[in-house]
Amino acid sequence: MGGGVGPGGGAERWAGDLRAKGSELGEVKQFKMRKVDLCLSSEGAEVILATSSDEKHPPENMIDGNPETFWTTTGMFPQEFIICFHKHVKIEKLVIRSYFVRTLRIEKSASNEPVDFEQWIERDLVHTEGQLQNEEIMAHDGHATYLRFIITSAFDHFAAVYSISAEGTAVSNPS
């Protein structure tokens, strides 16, 4: 009885093939939906605008993955920068490592161009003398193509942002 349900039969081979396909599909899904730091330049993120720039501490330092580098403002507030993801993303958590930032507003845009920003999050950060501020924000409705960070005030004349981390998934490429 060769092709029946018994050992070595067609149904068992079919079930084995199905398990193998399910495993392959699971791997593909896991790869497509993996959570990554969307703000890393190595993931394709780019700082497309910053209102101040110091050649020793350029805006790109915020997304280079190096915990020792940072972007610094050059005085007067507000100061802002825009991060472009070059794809539509769903952000679940933001982590901002900074120094002397008092009030931070974050706006988002799901447009294909850096326009039509809507206010998303606003936070007053705690002053941590001699230590970096480590602000963790669980994000709701985090669909975006661009994020605009506006430092509306600081605890000193200058402020620094060491890193912006956005945990989430790429949803699609912009059309």
N, CA and C atoms as a LAMMPS dump frame, in Angstrom:
ITEM: TIMESTEP
0
ITEM: NUMBER OF ATOMS
525
ITEM: BOX BOUNDS ff ff ff
-5.0000000000000000e+02 5.0000000000000000e+02
-5.0000000000000000e+02 5.0000000000000000e+02
-5.0000000000000000e+02 5.0000000000000000e+02
ITEM: ATOMS id mol type element x y z
1 1 1 N 0.862 -1.189 0
2 1 2 C 0 0 0
3 1 3 C 0.896 1.236 0
4 2 1 N 1.504 1.575 -0.986
5 2 2 C 2.416 2.685 -1.069
6 2 3 C 1.823 4.053 -1.021
7 3 1 N 1.266 4.903 -1.2
8 3 2 C 0.837 6.263 -1.141
9 3 3 C -0.217 6.571 -0.115
10 4 1 N -0.442 5.662 0.889
11 4 2 C -1.491 5.912 1.878
12 4 3 C -1.039 6.826 3
13 5 1 N -1.755 6.684 4.111
14 5 2 C -1.508 7.539 5.259
15 5 3 C -0.443 6.944 6.172
16 6 1 N -0.081 5.676 5.992
17 6 2 C 0.856 5.002 6.885
18 6 3 C 2.279 5.51 6.728
19 7 1 N 3.22 4.857 7.447
20 7 2 C 4.622 5.252 7.393
21 7 3 C 5.136 5.275 5.954
22 8 1 N 5.83 6.336 5.616
23 8 2 C 6.375 6.47 4.279
24 8 3 C 5.339 6.814 3.238
25 9 1 N 4.065 6.934 3.652
26 9 2 C 2.991 7.228 2.707
27 9 3 C 2.958 8.694 2.323
28 10 1 N 2.097 9.009 1.398
29 10 2 C 1.97 10.362 0.867
30 10 3 C 1.588 11.401 1.903
31 11 1 N 0.681 11.05 2.824
32 11 2 C 0.221 12.028 3.821
33 11 3 C 1.356 12.447 4.731
34 12 1 N 2.22 11.504 5.121
35 12 2 C 3.332 11.838 5.997
36 12 3 C 4.337 12.726 5.267
37 13 1 N 4.632 12.402 4.017
38 13 2 C 5.531 13.25 3.222
39 13 3 C 4.939 14.638 3.07
40 14 1 N 3.638 14.702 2.822
41 14 2 C 2.955 15.978 2.652
42 14 3 C 3.053 16.811 3.93
43 15 1 N 2.824 16.157 5.094
44 15 2 C 2.913 16.864 6.378
45 15 3 C 4.338 17.355 6.607
46 16 1 N 5.332 16.508 6.265
47 16 2 C 6.73 16.924 6.41
48 16 3 C 7.053 18.112 5.517
49 17 1 N 6.563 18.066 4.268
50 17 2 C 6.765 19.187 3.352
51 17 3 C 6.115 20.45 3.893
52 18 1 N 4.919 20.305 4.466
53 18 2 C 4.196 21.455 5.015
54 18 3 C 4.955 22.059 6.192
55 19 1 N 5.496 21.206 7.071
56 19 2 C 6.285 21.709 8.205
57 19 3 C 7.513 22.461 7.696
58 20 1 N 8.177 21.906 6.692
59 20 2 C 9.357 22.557 6.13
60 20 3 C 8.985 23.909 5.519
61 21 1 N 7.888 23.947 4.754
62 21 2 C 7.433 25.216 4.158
63 21 3 C 7.061 26.211 5.239
64 22 1 N 6.37 25.74 6.285
65 22 2 C 5.992 26.623 7.387
66 22 3 C 7.211 27.223 8.049
67 23 1 N 8.239 26.413 8.202
68 23 2 C 9.482 26.883 8.793
69 23 3 C 10.125 27.936 7.891
70 24 1 N 10.153 27.656 6.58
71 24 2 C 10.713 28.631 5.641
72 24 3 C 9.934 29.937 5.682
73 25 1 N 8.614 29.846 5.686
74 25 2 C 7.789 31.051 5.718
75 25 3 C 8.002 31.813 7.013
76 26 1 N 8.129 31.09 8.117
77 26 2 C 8.382 31.721 9.404
78 26 3 C 9.689 32.491 9.398
79 27 1 N 10.722 31.911 8.769
80 27 2 C 12 32.595 8.686
81 27 3 C 11.877 33.856 7.849
82 28 1 N 11.162 33.786 6.745
83 28 2 C 10.975 34.956 5.896
84 28 3 C 10.22 36.035 6.673
85 29 1 N 9.128 35.631 7.33
86 29 2 C 8.343 36.601 8.093
87 29 3 C 9.198 37.225 9.187
88 30 1 N 9.974 36.415 9.878
89 30 2 C 10.803 36.924 10.944
90 30 3 C 11.822 37.918 10.387
91 31 1 N 12.399 37.63 9.23
92 31 2 C 13.366 38.533 8.625
93 31 3 C 12.693 39.852 8.249
94 32 1 N 11.526 39.787 7.619
95 32 2 C 10.848 41.001 7.174
96 32 3 C 10.377 41.852 8.345
97 33 1 N 9.957 41.22 9.429
98 33 2 C 9.367 41.941 10.536
99 33 3 C 10.319 42.07 11.733
100 34 1 N 11.609 41.874 11.523
101 34 2 C 12.529 41.943 12.648
102 34 3 C 12.587 43.361 13.199
103 35 1 N 12.671 43.451 14.508
104 35 2 C 12.765 44.753 15.14
105 35 3 C 14.218 45.179 15.132
106 36 1 N 14.461 46.359 14.637
107 36 2 C 15.816 46.88 14.542
108 36 3 C 15.809 48.324 15.034
109 37 1 N 17.01 48.88 15.203
110 37 2 C 17.127 50.301 15.504
111 37 3 C 17.031 51.037 14.18
112 38 1 N 15.859 51.56 13.926
113 38 2 C 15.578 52.215 12.646
114 38 3 C 16.365 53.509 12.441
115 39 1 N 16.903 54.087 13.523
116 39 2 C 17.607 55.363 13.42
117 39 3 C 19.096 55.231 13.118
118 40 1 N 19.591 54.042 12.924
119 40 2 C 21.008 53.89 12.601
120 40 3 C 21.261 54.201 11.131
121 41 1 N 22.358 54.886 10.875
122 41 2 C 22.719 55.155 9.478
123 41 3 C 22.954 53.834 8.739
124 42 1 N 23.426 52.81 9.434
125 42 2 C 23.638 51.504 8.802
126 42 3 C 22.319 50.843 8.388
127 43 1 N 21.187 51.305 8.934
128 43 2 C 19.862 50.815 8.535
129 43 3 C 19.234 51.714 7.468
130 44 1 N 19.966 52.743 7.027
131 44 2 C 19.471 53.623 5.974
132 44 3 C 18.947 54.96 6.453
133 45 1 N 18.935 55.198 7.768
134 45 2 C 18.461 56.489 8.283
135 45 3 C 19.468 57.589 7.951
136 46 1 N 18.956 58.804 7.868
137 46 2 C 19.797 59.938 7.504
138 46 3 C 19.269 61.189 8.196
139 47 1 N 20.18 62.01 8.711
140 47 2 C 19.793 63.313 9.239
141 47 3 C 19.788 64.259 8.047
142 48 1 N 18.597 64.741 7.678
143 48 2 C 18.498 65.567 6.47
144 48 3 C 18.466 67.059 6.775
145 49 1 N 18.315 67.419 8.059
146 49 2 C 18.324 68.827 8.438
147 49 3 C 18.72 68.934 9.896
148 50 1 N 19.548 69.915 10.209
149 50 2 C 19.867 70.261 11.587
150 50 3 C 20.08 71.768 11.618
151 51 1 N 19.522 72.421 12.628
152 51 2 C 19.587 73.886 12.673
153 51 3 C 20.934 74.407 13.138
154 52 1 N 21.78 73.541 13.654
155 52 2 C 23.132 73.97 14.006
156 52 3 C 24.092 72.833 13.703
157 53 1 N 25.345 73.202 13.49
158 53 2 C 26.34 72.187 13.182
159 53 3 C 27.706 72.652 13.645
160 54 1 N 28.38 71.782 14.329
161 54 2 C 29.753 71.997 14.776
162 54 3 C 30.569 70.932 14.056
163 55 1 N 31.629 71.319 13.367
164 55 2 C 32.358 70.338 12.562
165 55 3 C 32.93 69.194 13.392
166 56 1 N 33.186 69.408 14.678
167 56 2 C 33.68 68.331 15.536
168 56 3 C 32.547 67.439 16.047
169 57 1 N 31.304 67.947 16.022
170 57 2 C 30.15 67.208 16.539
171 57 3 C 28.96 67.356 15.592
172 58 1 N 29.068 66.775 14.384
173 58 2 C 28.017 66.945 13.369
174 58 3 C 26.764 66.127 13.697
175 59 1 N 25.639 66.46 13.072
176 59 2 C 24.37 65.767 13.33
177 59 3 C 24.42 64.263 13.066
178 60 1 N 25.238 63.828 12.119
179 60 2 C 25.328 62.408 11.781
180 60 3 C 25.781 61.561 12.971
181 61 1 N 26.434 62.199 13.947
182 61 2 C 26.907 61.473 15.127
183 61 3 C 25.756 60.841 15.917
184 62 1 N 24.554 61.408 15.822
185 62 2 C 23.414 60.885 16.579
186 62 3 C 22.976 59.508 16.084
187 63 1 N 23.292 59.176 14.853
188 63 2 C 22.796 57.933 14.26
189 63 3 C 23.918 57.008 13.79
190 64 1 N 25.156 57.27 14.25
191 64 2 C 26.295 56.453 13.795
192 64 3 C 26.509 55.184 14.616
193 65 1 N 25.76 55 15.711
194 65 2 C 25.891 53.803 16.532
195 65 3 C 27.044 53.846 17.522
196 66 1 N 27.806 54.922 17.543
197 66 2 C 28.935 55.071 18.454
198 66 3 C 28.468 55.832 19.707
199 67 1 N 28.503 55.207 20.889
200 67 2 C 28.005 55.87 22.1
201 67 3 C 28.864 57.043 22.564
202 68 1 N 30.045 57.213 21.997
203 68 2 C 30.942 58.299 22.404
204 68 3 C 30.74 59.584 21.601
205 69 1 N 30.097 59.504 20.44
206 69 2 C 29.939 60.692 19.596
207 69 3 C 28.585 61.339 19.848
208 70 1 N 28.479 62.633 19.511
209 70 2 C 27.232 63.36 19.731
210 70 3 C 27.135 64.555 18.804
211 71 1 N 25.927 65.097 18.714
212 71 2 C 25.648 66.356 18.019
213 71 3 C 25.452 67.401 19.097
214 72 1 N 25.958 68.579 18.872
215 72 2 C 25.773 69.65 19.845
216 72 3 C 25.089 70.839 19.198
217 73 1 N 24.24 71.477 19.974
218 73 2 C 23.621 72.714 19.507
219 73 3 C 24.652 73.826 19.653
220 74 1 N 24.445 74.911 18.973
221 74 2 C 25.377 76.035 19.041
222 74 3 C 24.731 77.238 19.711
223 75 1 N 23.874 76.989 20.681
224 75 2 C 23.259 78.069 21.451
225 75 3 C 21.918 78.479 20.873
226 76 1 N 21.161 79.187 21.677
227 76 2 C 19.813 79.671 21.351
228 76 3 C 18.862 78.527 21.017
229 77 1 N 17.641 78.693 21.437
230 77 2 C 16.622 77.666 21.23
231 77 3 C 15.364 78.305 20.681
232 78 1 N 14.567 77.568 19.919
233 78 2 C 14.627 76.125 19.675
234 78 3 C 15.713 75.733 18.676
235 79 1 N 16.115 74.459 18.77
236 79 2 C 17.009 73.809 17.821
237 79 3 C 16.284 72.559 17.339
238 80 1 N 16.509 72.163 16.106
239 80 2 C 15.814 70.975 15.612
240 80 3 C 16.656 70.197 14.621
241 81 1 N 16.243 68.941 14.427
242 81 2 C 16.828 68.096 13.392
243 81 3 C 15.753 67.143 12.898
244 82 1 N 15.914 66.71 11.652
245 82 2 C 14.961 65.79 11.032
246 82 3 C 15.702 64.535 10.603
247 83 1 N 15.134 63.39 10.981
248 83 2 C 15.672 62.091 10.562
249 83 3 C 14.738 61.513 9.504
250 84 1 N 15.332 61.078 8.401
251 84 2 C 14.601 60.447 7.302
252 84 3 C 14.919 58.959 7.325
253 85 1 N 13.874 58.136 7.228
254 85 2 C 14.066 56.687 7.228
255 85 3 C 14.178 56.117 5.815
256 86 1 N 13.764 56.847 4.793
257 86 2 C 13.738 56.382 3.403
258 86 3 C 12.809 55.187 3.206
259 87 1 N 11.929 54.947 4.175
260 87 2 C 10.901 53.915 4.085
261 87 3 C 9.864 54.221 5.16
262 88 1 N 8.691 53.644 5.014
263 88 2 C 7.661 53.803 6.041
264 88 3 C 7.98 52.815 7.155
265 89 1 N 7.967 53.309 8.387
266 89 2 C 8.313 52.471 9.53
267 89 3 C 7.225 52.542 10.591
268 90 1 N 7.224 51.543 11.442
269 90 2 C 6.346 51.54 12.614
270 90 3 C 7.253 51.525 13.838
271 91 1 N 7.258 52.624 14.569
272 91 2 C 8.119 52.782 15.738
273 91 3 C 7.344 52.36 16.978
274 92 1 N 7.964 51.505 17.775
275 92 2 C 7.337 51.04 19.014
276 92 3 C 7.963 51.657 20.252
277 93 1 N 9.253 51.991 20.162
278 93 2 C 9.93 52.575 21.312
279 93 3 C 11.025 53.512 20.834
280 94 1 N 11.123 54.672 21.476
281 94 2 C 12.197 55.625 21.218
282 94 3 C 13.072 55.722 22.459
283 95 1 N 14.371 55.839 22.252
284 95 2 C 15.298 56.109 23.342
285 95 3 C 16.169 57.271 22.9
286 96 1 N 16.16 58.335 23.699
287 96 2 C 16.951 59.528 23.403
288 96 3 C 18.002 59.664 24.493
289 97 1 N 19.258 59.64 24.087
290 97 2 C 20.364 59.866 25.027
291 97 3 C 20.888 61.262 24.756
292 98 1 N 20.789 62.125 25.774
293 98 2 C 21.128 63.531 25.571
294 98 3 C 21.762 64.124 26.82
295 99 1 N 22.13 65.399 26.716
296 99 2 C 22.697 66.12 27.84
297 99 3 C 22.182 67.557 27.798
298 100 1 N 21.64 68.023 28.906
299 100 2 C 21.126 69.388 29.094
300 100 3 C 19.845 69.709 28.322
301 101 1 N 19.18 68.725 27.73
302 101 2 C 17.909 68.989 27.051
303 101 3 C 16.821 69.121 28.115
304 102 1 N 16.072 70.213 28.068
305 102 2 C 14.996 70.42 29.046
306 102 3 C 13.65 69.963 28.472
307 103 1 N 13.267 70.522 27.321
308 103 2 C 11.974 70.17 26.712
309 103 3 C 12.21 69.718 25.276
310 104 1 N 11.644 68.558 24.952
311 104 2 C 11.806 67.961 23.628
312 104 3 C 10.429 67.677 23.044
313 105 1 N 10.205 68.159 21.825
314 105 2 C 8.969 67.854 21.094
315 105 3 C 9.358 67.022 19.878
316 106 1 N 8.575 65.977 19.624
317 106 2 C 8.833 65.107 18.475
318 106 3 C 7.602 65.137 17.58
319 107 1 N 7.83 65.42 16.322
320 107 2 C 6.764 65.429 15.325
321 107 3 C 7.07 64.341 14.308
322 108 1 N 6.034 63.843 13.651
323 108 2 C 6.227 62.78 12.665
324 108 3 C 5.479 63.118 11.388
325 109 1 N 5.958 62.534 10.311
326 109 2 C 5.307 62.669 9.016
327 109 3 C 5.39 61.331 8.312
328 110 1 N 4.288 60.932 7.696
329 110 2 C 4.269 59.702 6.903
330 110 3 C 4.295 60.024 5.41
331 111 1 N 4.552 61.277 5.078
332 111 2 C 4.613 61.706 3.677
333 111 3 C 5.895 61.217 3.02
334 112 1 N 5.926 61.282 1.709
335 112 2 C 7.122 60.909 0.963
336 112 3 C 8.161 62.026 0.959
337 113 1 N 7.762 63.216 1.381
338 113 2 C 8.646 64.371 1.51
339 113 3 C 8.553 64.861 2.955
340 114 1 N 9.534 65.606 3.453
341 114 2 C 9.486 66.077 4.843
342 114 3 C 8.517 67.262 5.018
343 115 1 N 7.236 66.955 4.888
344 115 2 C 6.174 67.963 5.029
345 115 3 C 5.039 67.353 5.856
346 116 1 N 4.071 68.164 6.191
347 116 2 C 2.868 67.707 6.9
348 116 3 C 3.191 67.008 8.222
349 117 1 N 4.094 67.606 9.005
350 117 2 C 4.425 67.041 10.308
351 117 3 C 3.276 67.282 11.276
352 118 1 N 3.051 66.289 12.133
353 118 2 C 2.057 66.435 13.186
354 118 3 C 2.743 66.185 14.523
355 119 1 N 2.332 66.965 15.534
356 119 2 C 2.929 66.767 16.848
357 119 3 C 2.595 65.371 17.34
358 120 1 N 3.587 64.703 17.913
359 120 2 C 3.431 63.324 18.32
360 120 3 C 3.696 63.157 19.811
361 121 1 N 4.852 63.637 20.272
362 121 2 C 5.273 63.448 21.665
363 121 3 C 5.918 64.746 22.149
364 122 1 N 5.664 65.095 23.395
365 122 2 C 6.388 66.202 24.017
366 122 3 C 6.754 65.777 25.416
367 123 1 N 8.014 66.009 25.792
368 123 2 C 8.505 65.589 27.104
369 123 3 C 9.364 66.665 27.729
370 124 1 N 9.232 66.808 29.044
371 124 2 C 10.172 67.569 29.844
372 124 3 C 11.14 66.553 30.426
373 125 1 N 12.414 66.707 30.141
374 125 2 C 13.413 65.761 30.605
375 125 3 C 13.981 66.21 31.946
376 126 1 N 14.451 65.252 32.715
377 126 2 C 15.025 65.525 34.027
378 126 3 C 16.498 65.88 33.861
379 127 1 N 16.92 66.917 34.582
380 127 2 C 18.33 67.311 34.56
381 127 3 C 19.134 66.299 35.358
382 128 1 N 20.173 65.756 34.761
383 128 2 C 21.019 64.758 35.416
384 128 3 C 22.451 65.275 35.406
385 129 1 N 22.818 65.985 36.438
386 129 2 C 24.15 66.609 36.522
387 129 3 C 25.25 65.566 36.368
388 130 1 N 26.103 65.765 35.375
389 130 2 C 27.244 64.892 35.164
390 130 3 C 26.912 63.546 34.527
391 131 1 N 25.643 63.295 34.173
392 131 2 C 25.257 62.035 33.546
393 131 3 C 24.389 62.323 32.327
394 132 1 N 24.385 61.385 31.394
395 132 2 C 23.515 61.533 30.231
396 132 3 C 22.064 61.32 30.631
397 133 1 N 21.174 62.051 29.972
398 133 2 C 19.742 61.797 30.102
399 133 3 C 19.427 60.596 29.225
400 134 1 N 18.637 59.687 29.727
401 134 2 C 18.283 58.487 28.983
402 134 3 C 16.758 58.389 28.987
403 135 1 N 16.118 59.015 28.021
404 135 2 C 14.652 59.093 27.977
405 135 3 C 14.105 57.98 27.097
406 136 1 N 13.327 57.088 27.691
407 136 2 C 12.726 55.977 26.971
408 136 3 C 11.236 56.255 26.814
409 137 1 N 10.749 56.19 25.587
410 137 2 C 9.354 56.51 25.277
411 137 3 C 8.729 55.337 24.541
412 138 1 N 7.678 54.781 25.121
413 138 2 C 6.91 53.761 24.413
414 138 3 C 6.004 54.503 23.425
415 139 1 N 6.125 54.178 22.168
416 139 2 C 5.438 54.943 21.122
417 139 3 C 4.089 54.329 20.777
418 140 1 N 3.111 55.181 20.581
419 140 2 C 1.793 54.769 20.106
420 140 3 C 1.564 55.441 18.768
421 141 1 N 0.936 54.746 17.84
422 141 2 C 0.678 55.284 16.51
423 141 3 C 1.972 55.803 15.882
424 142 1 N 2.997 54.946 15.882
425 142 2 C 4.321 55.359 15.45
426 142 3 C 4.64 55.168 13.988
427 143 1 N 3.67 55.325 13.109
428 143 2 C 3.932 55.188 11.671
429 143 3 C 4.533 56.493 11.147
430 144 1 N 5.7 56.384 10.492
431 144 2 C 6.373 57.591 10.031
432 144 3 C 7.341 57.278 8.902
433 145 1 N 7.681 58.328 8.173
434 145 2 C 8.762 58.302 7.201
435 145 3 C 9.855 59.275 7.643
436 146 1 N 9.422 60.316 8.373
437 146 2 C 10.318 61.341 8.906
438 146 3 C 9.958 61.612 10.361
439 147 1 N 10.978 61.918 11.168
440 147 2 C 10.77 62.416 12.525
441 147 3 C 11.499 63.741 12.661
442 148 1 N 10.795 64.723 13.236
443 148 2 C 11.418 66.025 13.527
444 148 3 C 11.519 66.151 15.041
445 149 1 N 12.718 66.368 15.529
446 149 2 C 12.986 66.546 16.95
447 149 3 C 13.262 68.027 17.185
448 150 1 N 12.498 68.626 18.087
449 150 2 C 12.656 70.044 18.378
450 150 3 C 13.014 70.198 19.857
451 151 1 N 14.216 70.7 20.112
452 151 2 C 14.627 71.003 21.482
453 151 3 C 14.16 72.428 21.742
454 152 1 N 13.075 72.555 22.493
455 152 2 C 12.49 73.885 22.702
456 152 3 C 13.202 74.656 23.8
457 153 1 N 13.815 73.941 24.757
458 153 2 C 14.583 74.615 25.807
459 153 3 C 15.615 73.649 26.365
460 154 1 N 16.623 74.238 27.048
461 154 2 C 17.696 73.425 27.612
462 154 3 C 18.046 73.945 29.009
463 155 1 N 18.828 73.166 29.732
464 155 2 C 19.27 73.553 31.072
465 155 3 C 20.52 74.413 31.019
466 156 1 N 21.079 74.648 29.848
467 156 2 C 22.279 75.448 29.673
468 156 3 C 22.185 76.135 28.307
469 157 1 N 23.214 76.868 27.942
470 157 2 C 23.221 77.546 26.64
471 157 3 C 23.382 76.561 25.484
472 158 1 N 23.945 75.419 25.778
473 158 2 C 24.178 74.384 24.775
474 158 3 C 23.55 73.081 25.246
475 159 1 N 23.218 72.223 24.31
476 159 2 C 22.703 70.888 24.625
477 159 3 C 23.339 69.912 23.642
478 160 1 N 23.326 68.642 23.999
479 160 2 C 23.91 67.621 23.127
480 160 3 C 22.964 66.431 23.031
481 161 1 N 22.934 65.816 21.846
482 161 2 C 22.186 64.573 21.647
483 161 3 C 23.201 63.528 21.208
484 162 1 N 23.337 62.489 22.039
485 162 2 C 24.289 61.41 21.767
486 162 3 C 23.711 60.385 20.811
487 163 1 N 22.453 60.025 21.021
488 163 2 C 21.856 59.058 20.107
489 163 3 C 20.342 59.125 20.146
490 164 1 N 19.768 58.783 19.02
491 164 2 C 18.332 58.589 18.874
492 164 3 C 18.173 57.141 18.435
493 165 1 N 17.411 56.385 19.185
494 165 2 C 17.181 54.995 18.848
495 165 3 C 15.679 54.793 18.691
496 166 1 N 15.279 54.17 17.598
497 166 2 C 13.861 53.893 17.357
498 166 3 C 13.705 52.408 17.081
499 167 1 N 13.16 51.696 18.058
500 167 2 C 12.93 50.266 17.869
501 167 3 C 11.617 50.078 17.123
502 168 1 N 11.664 49.279 16.084
503 168 2 C 10.451 49.044 15.302
504 168 3 C 10.733 48.231 14.068
505 169 1 N 9.824 48.324 13.128
506 169 2 C 9.935 47.527 11.911
507 169 3 C 9.694 48.399 10.686
508 170 1 N 10.335 48.014 9.603
509 170 2 C 10.067 48.665 8.317
510 170 3 C 8.75 48.099 7.799
511 171 1 N 7.847 48.984 7.403
512 171 2 C 6.544 48.549 6.919
513 171 3 C 6.566 48.421 5.404
514 172 1 N 7.08 49.434 4.715
515 172 2 C 7.171 49.396 3.256
516 172 3 C 8.07 50.51 2.752
517 173 1 N 8.411 50.448 1.497
518 173 2 C 9.131 51.535 0.859
519 173 3 C 8.128 52.577 0.427
520 174 1 N 8.508 53.886 0.499
521 174 2 C 7.563 54.908 0.045
522 174 3 C 7.261 54.751 -1.439
523 175 1 N 6.051 55.109 -1.844
524 175 2 C 5.701 54.96 -3.263
525 175 3 C 6.058 56.193 -4.034
